[in-house]
Amino acid sequence: MGNRIAKKLHVMGITTALQLSLTNPTFIRKNFNVVLERTVRELNGESLHFTGGSAAA
């Protein structure tokens, strides 16, 4: 995660992975981006890796 995101999380009181995992993913998406939302979901045990397909050329 980049410095800007880390600083914004820190201002919000989120300083550990545990605190991030306890944050509502929808709130994270609205205030940051979908990538950080996916990180939160993965911290909570959701598997977001897609398998079984190939990218179209």
PyMOL commands that set and color helices and strands:
alter all, ss='L'
color gray80, all
select helices_A, chain A and resi 3-11+17-21+25-31+34-43
alter helices_A, ss='H'
color red, helices_A
deselect
rebuild
show_as cartoon
